[in-house]
Amino acid sequence: MPIASLDEITSKVGTAIGTSPWIEISQKDIDTFADVTGDHQFIHVDPEMAAKTPFGGTVAHGFLTLSLLSQMAAGVVFVPEGTRMVVNYGFDKVRFITPIRSGKRVRGHFTLAGAEEKRPGQWQLLHNVTVEIEREDKPALQADWIGLIYL
């Protein structure tokens, strides 16, 4: 994760801080996620049956998309100098807007929406995240993501 001073981070509240690299979501990724979670719904794992749906083929699990936020944030979200630990605290809001077809690429756009010291040495950062699908008009996901940083 990129390093910045607390002053630099707090000065970015309300601004877009970056966009992650593209990530391709393959059918193998979808199948593996299905195996890990036990969610083998046909729209995810059966290309023949999924082709008969309005999706026209298999789609990624919404929770697979959500789980990719950590990878997307790794090169975009700033942490203060001297950070000991970063913890995923949860979400205020998550919306799965558009399904991601197998083989599509996605990337995350991050805006720092808030930065607050909760107690000495512990900061809470709120990021608004939009996951874009390459060559699609609507995003896959929008979320308000909360992280805790321990200095």
N, C-alpha and C positions, 0 to 999 in steps of 0.2 A: 504494500500500500504506500502511496506517496506520503512523504513526511512534510509537515508544515508547522509553523508555530501556532499556538492557540490564537494569537491575534490575527494571523493570516486566515485561519479557519473561520473564526467568528465574523471576520469582515466579508466573507463570502455568503453569509446567510441571505437567502432570497435570490441567489444567482445559480445559473447552470454551472456545474463544476466539471462536467466531462461526459464523454461517451465511450463505452467499452468497445473492444474489438468485436467483430462478428463471430458468432458461434453457430456452427451447423448442427442441427438436431436430426440425427440419422434414425432410421428405423431400429438399428441396433441399440441406440441410446434409449429409445422409447420402450423396446422389449426388455432391456435391462432394468429400467425403472419399474416396469410392470412386475417383473420378477421380485424386485426388492420390496415393493409396496403391496403386492398381492392384488393389484388392480389390473385385471386382464380383460377389461371391457373390450368388446370387438372393435370399437372405433379406434382403439389404440394399437391392437396387435393382429388384426385380421384384415390384410389389405383387400381381399376379395369382397368381403361383406361391407367394409368401410367405403369401398368405391360406390356402393349403392345408396349411400347416405348423401345429404346435402353437402357434406364436407368433400366428397369426391375421392376420398382416400383416408389413410390413417392420419391421426392427429396426435400431437404430444399431450400428455397429461398436463392439466393446469399446474399441479404441484411440481411437475418436472420443471416447468418454466420458472416457477417461484424459486425452486432450489438453485437455479442457475444464477440468481442474483448475487450470491457470494462470489462466484467466479467473475461476474461482470464488475463487481465493485472493487475487486482486488487491485486493479491498476488505475482506478478513478477516484475513489473516496480517500480523502486526506485524513491522516491521523497525526496527532501532535507528537513533537519530539518527546522522547522518554516514555512512550506508551509501553505499558507492561502487558496489557491484555485488551482485546476487543471482543465484546459479547453481543450476539444477536438478542435483542430484547423483545422483538416482536413487531407487529404491524398495527397501525391505527385503521388502515383500510387496504383491502386488496380486491381488485376487480379483474376477472378474466374476460377480456373483451372479444378477442378474435382467436379462434383455434389456429394452431401452428401445424401446418401440413408437414409430414415427414420429408426430410431433405431440405427444408427451408433454413435460412440463416436468420438469427436474431441478434440484437445488441441492445444494451441498456443506456438510457439517457438519465443522468443524475443531477438533481438540483438540491442544494443544501437548504432545507426549509427552516431549520432551527438548530441552535447549539446552546445548551444550558448546563451550567455546573450544578449538579444535583447535591453533591457534598464534596468536601475537599478531596481533590485527586480523582473525582469521578464525573465524567461529562456524558451528557445524553445528546446524541445527534439525531436529527430527523431528516431523512432524505425522501424527496418525491422521486419515484422511479417510473419511467415509462419504458416498456420493452417493445421495440420496433421490430416488425417482420419485414425483411428485405422485399421490396417491390409490392408492398401492401399499403393500402390507404389507412387502415385502422391498426392501432397497436394491439399486441397480444395481451398486455397486462399493464395495469397502473396500480401503484402501491405507495403507501406512506410507511416507510421502514424506519424503525427505531433501533439505534445501536448504543451500547454503553462502552465508554472508553475509560480504562483505569490507568492512571499515571503513576 
